[in-house]
Every structure is written in C-alpha cells, then in structure tokens.
Amino acid sequence: MADQRPLEVDDNLPSDVDSSIGTSDRDSELTSLRSSILDYRYENGRRYHAYRSGAYWGPNDDEAQDHLDIGHHLHNLLFGGKLYLAPLKDDIQKVLDVGTGTGIWAIDFADQHPAATVIGTDLSPIQPNWVPPNVQFEVDDCTDKWLYEPNTFDYIHVRGMYGSVGNWDEFYEQAYRHLKPGGYIEHCEQSVQGKSDDGTTDGTVYEEWAEVAFKAADGFGKTLRIVDESKERIIKAGFVDVVERRFKCPVGQWASDPTMKKLGMLNRLQQESGLEGYAMFLFTTVLGWTPEEVEVLVGRMRKVLRDPKVHAYQEYSVVYARKPDDPSAP
C-alpha cells in the first residue's frame, strides 16, 4: 500500500526561496538531472541505460548502436525501400516512434514528411543532437502511463520492441487511446528463432539459442514471441482494417536471389553485432550464467551464422491497423 501520510514541509526555507534561485542554480539542477540520465550502468563489459535501469535487456553502447542502424537498413531493404507499409495520408501531422533507439527511423521519416512533427521516445538518450527541426526525442518508458493527450497522433510506429514490454494488451490499449480516430499503428518485429525450409537448422545451435532465449525472456517477464502475437493483440485492442505481412529474411548469403543475398549479408551482420547484446544481460541476470558461458554460446552462434550449408532465415512481421473513425461504435 502506498504511503498516504502528508509530505513534510521544510519550515526553515525562506519565503522567497524559489525566486531567489539564480540562473546558475537552475542550470546546476538541470545538469544534475541530465547527469542522472546519462550516468550509464556498466556490466560485463557493456554499457546500459540508467533511466529505469534493468527494465530493458539491451546495451546502448557504440556496438549496440551500430547493430540498431544495420537493422534499420535491413528493414528498408526488406520493405522495398519504404520506411513504413501503412497507407498514411500525405497531410500526416503528428507521429510517435516508440523505442526510437538511435533515432534513425524518426529522422528519415521527418525528412520525408517535413510538415509532420515526429516524437521519438526511448529509455536511452543516444540520439544525435543535430536533427531536422520537426523531430524531438524524449527519454521515456513506454510501459508507463502515457502522458500525451488522447487522440494526439496520426501514426504510431513500433519496431524491434521484443522483450521490452510486459503487458502488450495494455500497450496496444494506450496506443489506441492516443491515436486520432482514423490514425494508424504499425508494429514491426523479428523472430529470435532461426528456421529453414530444408531442415538444415534442425539439431543445430539455432534451436538451442531459441530455447534458451525464450526461457530467459519469460523469466524476465517480457516475451520474445510478440512477432507471432501482435496481430491478434492489435485486433483485441479494437483496431480495424488489420493487415499482417510476413517476410522471410535469410541469414547469410546462401540464397540465389540477388536481393535475398544482400538481405542475408545484412542480416548476418546484424546478428553478429547483436548476439552478445541479446544474451549477456538476460542469460546472466535471469538464468544465472557466467559471462564466459554466454561467450561460448555466442561463439557457437557466430560460427553457424557463417556456415553456407545451413540455410537459416528469420521471420519478420509487420502489422498495421487503423483506429475506427467512430471509436464509440461497436
């Protein structure tokens, strides 16, 4: 139960204390606040966010940022050079990018839609300072109650948030509430499980990796299975005109199609740059592994990623849906 006792007042402060605070004092307070956000946590050789420390499994250091940017280019190629698949109107005004990461998607979208205001939120303040004038970034936890006014956004973009949200139904309900009638949500995710059409992943470390990753994330309380659940949960939240598109993305350059070969190269680079970040926090914190045990599994995964005889791919899903024009209608 929350402590309902009245907050005590410091009677020793002068009556004009607020007006007596100079600019230097205010600057000092702001500096202290920024410092608390930027005072990153270091663990097992990786750097993690300080705000809501431990709420997210991924690091935010330079290696992690490179991993995110590779993933951005991979999505663009996978989607035929498009930043989104939802049928957005040209006069879109307000956009929210949840879990913006390095901010690269928000910046690209803002460049393409200069009349729109784009807000990117993340636990880590790793976005650049020099951005288009119609972009702003905020340090925020999307699993908290959203503080925006209802019916604010024309479009909400979500990507790569697997293992980040404990209650997806509540998340989609908040997105529904804060979209304007007729506005769109779009959620892009990828599977953590490598599959193959010819059975070459059977009995390999791909299966072991997925089993351990699912177990760790479930113990963390934030599922990695949202790639297969987002459509039904978005429908449950009340959205209409729900469309799901699924893609197979190779791992490695084993595919014969030139585009798939390029996708495979990017995806292998994305996986190699992200493997340790995926595993280190979850496996050591939730499963009790040692960092050395994590490195052994990561090394085995890197080896199979480069094996041209293993024809692995990951499944990517994109679900976009519209808030009804009359949300009160059944």
C-alpha positions as CSV (number, residue, x, y, z in Angstrom):
1,M,0.0,0.0,0.0
2,A,1.3,3.5,-0.9
3,D,2.3,5.8,1.9
4,Q,-0.6,8.2,2.3
5,R,0.9,10.4,5.0
6,P,1.2,14.1,4.2
7,L,4.5,15.2,2.8
8,E,6.5,17.2,5.4
9,V,7.4,20.8,4.7
10,D,10.8,22.3,5.4
11,D,9.9,25.3,7.5
12,N,13.4,26.6,7.6
13,L,13.4,27.7,4.0
14,P,13.0,31.5,3.4
15,S,9.6,32.5,1.9
16,D,11.1,33.7,-1.4
17,V,13.4,30.7,-1.9
18,D,12.1,29.9,-5.4
19,S,12.5,33.5,-6.6
20,S,15.9,33.7,-5.0
21,I,17.3,30.8,-7.1
22,G,19.6,32.2,-9.7
23,T,20.2,31.0,-13.2
24,S,23.4,29.2,-12.1
25,D,21.4,27.2,-9.5
26,R,18.7,26.2,-12.1
27,D,21.4,25.2,-14.5
28,S,23.0,23.2,-11.8
29,E,19.7,21.3,-11.1
30,L,19.2,20.6,-14.9
31,T,22.8,19.4,-15.2
32,S,22.3,17.1,-12.2
33,L,19.1,15.7,-13.8
34,R,20.8,15.2,-17.2
35,S,23.7,13.5,-15.4
36,S,21.4,11.0,-13.7
37,I,20.0,10.0,-17.1
38,L,23.5,9.9,-18.7
39,D,25.1,8.1,-15.8
40,Y,25.1,4.8,-17.6
41,R,25.4,1.4,-15.9
42,Y,28.3,-0.8,-16.9
43,E,28.2,-4.6,-16.6
44,N,30.2,-7.4,-18.2
45,G,32.0,-5.0,-20.5
46,R,28.8,-3.5,-21.9
47,R,27.0,-0.2,-21.3
48,Y,23.3,0.0,-20.3
49,H,20.7,2.7,-19.8
50,A,20.5,4.4,-16.4
51,Y,16.9,5.6,-16.5
52,R,14.7,2.7,-15.3
53,S,17.9,0.6,-15.0
54,G,17.3,-3.1,-15.7
55,A,13.9,-2.5,-17.5
56,Y,15.4,-3.4,-20.8
57,W,17.9,-6.2,-21.7
58,G,19.9,-4.5,-24.5
59,P,23.0,-2.4,-24.1
60,N,23.3,1.1,-25.6
61,D,27.0,1.4,-26.3
62,D,28.5,2.1,-29.7
63,E,28.4,-1.6,-30.7
64,A,24.7,-1.7,-29.9
65,Q,24.0,1.5,-31.8
66,D,25.8,0.1,-34.9
67,H,23.6,-3.0,-34.5
68,L,20.4,-0.9,-34.5
69,D,21.5,1.1,-37.5
70,I,22.3,-2.0,-39.5
71,G,18.8,-3.3,-38.6
72,H,17.3,-0.1,-39.9
73,H,18.9,-0.5,-43.3
74,L,17.8,-4.2,-43.3
75,H,14.2,-3.2,-42.7
76,N,14.3,-0.6,-45.5
77,L,15.6,-3.2,-48.0
78,L,13.2,-5.9,-46.8
79,F,10.3,-3.4,-47.3
80,G,11.4,-2.4,-50.8
81,G,13.0,0.9,-49.7
82,K,10.0,2.0,-47.6
83,L,10.0,3.3,-44.1
84,Y,6.5,2.0,-43.4
85,L,3.8,0.0,-45.1
86,A,0.6,1.6,-43.6
87,P,-1.4,3.7,-46.0
88,L,-0.7,7.0,-44.5
89,K,-2.1,10.3,-45.8
90,D,0.2,12.9,-47.2
91,D,-1.0,15.5,-44.7
92,I,0.0,13.5,-41.6
93,Q,0.7,15.9,-38.7
94,K,1.8,14.1,-35.5
95,V,3.9,10.9,-35.3
96,L,5.2,8.9,-32.3
97,D,8.1,6.5,-32.7
98,V,8.2,4.2,-29.7
99,G,11.6,2.7,-28.8
100,T,13.3,5.0,-31.2
101,G,16.8,3.7,-30.4
102,T,19.4,5.8,-32.3
103,G,16.5,7.8,-33.8
104,I,17.4,6.9,-37.4
105,W,13.9,5.9,-38.4
106,A,12.4,9.1,-36.9
107,I,14.9,11.3,-38.6
108,D,14.3,9.6,-42.0
109,F,10.6,9.9,-41.6
110,A,10.8,13.6,-40.6
111,D,12.9,14.2,-43.7
112,Q,10.3,12.6,-45.9
113,H,7.4,14.4,-44.1
114,P,8.7,17.9,-43.3
115,A,5.2,19.1,-42.3
116,A,4.8,16.4,-39.6
117,T,6.1,16.6,-36.0
118,V,7.9,13.4,-35.1
119,I,8.5,12.4,-31.4
120,G,10.9,9.6,-30.7
121,T,10.9,8.0,-27.2
122,D,13.4,5.6,-25.6
123,L,15.0,4.7,-22.3
124,S,18.4,5.7,-23.6
125,P,19.3,9.3,-24.7
126,I,21.6,8.1,-27.5
127,Q,20.0,10.1,-30.4
128,P,22.0,12.8,-32.2
129,N,21.7,16.4,-31.3
130,W,21.6,17.7,-34.9
131,V,18.3,16.6,-36.3
132,P,15.6,18.0,-38.6
133,P,13.6,20.8,-36.9
134,N,10.4,18.7,-36.9
135,V,12.0,15.9,-34.7
136,Q,12.2,15.8,-30.9
137,F,13.5,13.0,-28.7
138,E,12.3,12.2,-25.2
139,V,13.6,9.8,-22.5
140,D,10.5,7.8,-21.5
141,D,9.3,4.3,-20.6
142,C,6.5,3.2,-22.9
143,T,5.3,0.8,-20.3
144,D,4.3,3.6,-18.0
145,K,1.1,5.5,-18.4
146,W,1.4,7.7,-21.5
147,L,1.2,11.4,-20.6
148,Y,0.1,12.7,-24.1
149,E,-3.5,13.8,-24.6
150,P,-5.8,11.3,-26.0
151,N,-6.4,11.4,-29.8
152,T,-3.0,13.1,-30.3
153,F,-1.2,11.1,-33.0
154,D,-1.9,10.3,-36.6
155,Y,0.6,7.4,-36.7
156,I,2.4,5.4,-34.0
157,H,5.4,3.4,-35.2
158,V,6.8,0.5,-33.1
159,R,9.8,-1.6,-34.2
160,G,12.1,-4.1,-32.5
161,M,10.4,-4.0,-29.1
162,Y,10.5,-7.7,-28.4
163,G,11.5,-8.4,-24.8
164,S,10.7,-4.8,-23.8
165,V,7.0,-4.9,-22.8
166,G,5.5,-6.9,-20.0
167,N,1.8,-6.3,-20.9
168,W,1.3,-5.9,-24.7
169,D,-2.5,-5.7,-24.3
170,E,-2.1,-2.6,-22.1
171,F,0.5,-1.2,-24.6
172,Y,-1.9,-1.5,-27.5
173,E,-4.7,-0.1,-25.5
174,Q,-2.6,3.0,-24.8
175,A,-1.7,3.3,-28.4
176,Y,-5.4,3.1,-29.3
177,R,-6.3,5.8,-26.8
178,H,-3.7,8.2,-28.1
179,L,-4.3,7.8,-31.8
180,K,-6.7,10.1,-33.5
181,P,-9.8,8.4,-35.0
182,G,-8.6,7.1,-38.3
183,G,-5.0,7.1,-37.2
184,Y,-2.7,4.1,-37.8
185,I,-0.5,1.9,-35.7
186,E,2.3,-0.1,-37.3
187,H,4.3,-2.7,-35.4
188,C,7.4,-4.4,-36.9
189,E,9.1,-7.4,-35.2
190,Q,11.5,-10.2,-35.9
191,S,11.7,-13.8,-34.6
192,V,14.7,-14.8,-32.5
193,Q,14.4,-18.4,-33.8
194,G,16.3,-19.3,-37.0
195,K,14.4,-21.7,-39.2
196,S,15.0,-23.4,-42.6
197,D,12.8,-24.9,-45.3
198,D,15.2,-27.7,-46.0
199,G,15.8,-28.8,-42.4
200,T,19.5,-27.6,-42.2
201,T,18.8,-25.8,-39.0
202,D,17.5,-28.9,-37.3
203,G,19.7,-30.1,-34.4
204,T,22.0,-27.0,-34.7
205,V,22.8,-24.3,-32.2
206,Y,19.9,-22.3,-33.7
207,E,17.5,-24.5,-31.8
208,E,19.5,-24.2,-28.5
209,W,19.7,-20.5,-28.8
210,A,16.0,-20.0,-29.3
211,E,15.1,-22.3,-26.4
212,V,17.4,-20.5,-24.0
213,A,16.4,-17.0,-25.2
214,F,12.7,-17.8,-24.8
215,K,13.3,-19.2,-21.3
216,A,15.3,-16.1,-20.3
217,A,12.8,-13.6,-21.6
218,D,9.9,-15.4,-20.0
219,G,11.8,-15.3,-16.7
220,F,12.4,-11.6,-17.3
221,G,8.6,-11.2,-17.7
222,K,8.8,-9.7,-21.2
223,T,8.1,-12.1,-24.1
224,L,10.2,-12.5,-27.2
225,R,7.2,-14.1,-29.0
226,I,5.4,-10.9,-30.0
227,V,6.3,-11.4,-33.6
228,D,3.6,-14.1,-33.7
229,E,1.2,-12.4,-31.3
230,S,0.9,-8.8,-32.4
231,K,-1.9,-9.2,-35.0
232,E,-4.3,-10.9,-32.6
233,R,-3.5,-8.5,-29.7
234,I,-4.0,-5.4,-32.0
235,I,-7.4,-6.8,-33.0
236,K,-8.2,-7.3,-29.4
237,A,-7.4,-3.7,-28.6
238,G,-10.2,-2.5,-31.0
239,F,-8.3,-1.7,-34.2
240,V,-9.9,-2.3,-37.6
241,D,-8.6,-2.9,-41.1
242,V,-5.8,-5.0,-39.6
243,V,-3.2,-6.2,-42.1
244,E,-0.3,-8.5,-41.4
245,R,2.6,-9.1,-43.7
246,R,5.3,-11.7,-43.0
247,F,8.7,-11.9,-44.6
248,K,11.5,-14.5,-44.7
249,C,14.9,-12.9,-44.3
250,P,17.9,-15.1,-44.9
251,V,20.9,-15.3,-42.5
252,G,24.0,-15.3,-44.7
253,Q,24.4,-15.1,-48.4
254,W,23.2,-18.6,-49.3
255,A,20.0,-17.5,-51.2
256,S,20.2,-17.4,-55.0
257,D,18.1,-14.3,-55.5
258,P,20.4,-11.2,-55.5
259,T,18.1,-9.2,-53.2
260,M,17.8,-12.0,-50.8
261,K,21.6,-12.5,-50.9
262,K,22.1,-8.8,-49.9
263,L,19.5,-9.2,-47.2
264,G,21.2,-12.2,-45.9
265,M,24.5,-10.4,-45.7
266,L,22.9,-7.5,-43.8
267,N,21.1,-9.9,-41.5
268,R,24.2,-11.9,-40.7
269,L,26.0,-8.6,-39.9
270,Q,23.0,-7.5,-37.7
271,Q,23.0,-10.8,-35.9
272,E,26.8,-10.9,-35.3
273,S,26.8,-7.4,-34.0
274,G,23.9,-8.1,-31.7
275,L,24.4,-11.6,-30.3
276,E,26.3,-10.7,-27.2
277,G,23.9,-7.8,-26.5
278,Y,20.9,-10.1,-26.9
279,A,22.3,-12.6,-24.4
280,M,24.6,-11.1,-21.9
281,F,22.1,-9.3,-19.6
282,L,19.3,-11.9,-19.8
283,F,21.4,-15.0,-19.5
284,T,23.5,-13.8,-16.6
285,T,20.7,-12.0,-14.7
286,V,17.8,-14.3,-15.3
287,L,19.4,-17.7,-15.9
288,G,22.5,-17.2,-13.7
289,W,25.0,-18.0,-16.4
290,T,28.6,-16.7,-16.2
291,P,29.8,-14.2,-18.8
292,E,32.2,-16.9,-20.0
293,E,29.3,-19.3,-20.6
294,V,27.5,-16.6,-22.6
295,E,30.6,-16.0,-24.7
296,V,30.9,-19.7,-25.5
297,L,27.3,-19.9,-26.8
298,V,27.7,-16.6,-28.7
299,G,30.9,-18.0,-30.4
300,R,29.0,-21.2,-31.5
301,M,26.2,-19.0,-32.9
302,R,28.7,-16.8,-34.8
303,K,30.2,-20.0,-36.3
304,V,26.8,-21.3,-37.6
305,L,25.8,-17.9,-38.9
306,R,28.8,-18.1,-41.3
307,D,28.1,-21.7,-42.4
308,P,26.8,-21.6,-46.0
309,K,25.5,-25.2,-45.6
310,V,22.9,-24.0,-43.0
311,H,20.1,-22.2,-44.9
312,A,18.7,-20.3,-42.0
313,Y,16.2,-17.4,-42.1
314,Q,14.3,-15.3,-39.7
315,E,10.6,-14.4,-39.9
316,Y,9.7,-10.7,-39.8
317,S,6.2,-9.5,-39.3
318,V,4.6,-6.1,-40.0
319,V,1.1,-5.4,-38.6
320,Y,-0.6,-2.2,-39.3
321,A,-4.2,-1.2,-38.3
322,R,-6.5,1.7,-38.1
323,K,-8.4,3.2,-35.2
324,P,-12.0,3.4,-36.2
325,D,-13.3,6.8,-37.3
326,D,-16.0,6.4,-34.7
327,P,-14.3,4.6,-31.8
328,S,-17.6,4.5,-29.8
329,A,-19.2,2.3,-32.5
330,P,-19.3,-1.5,-31.6
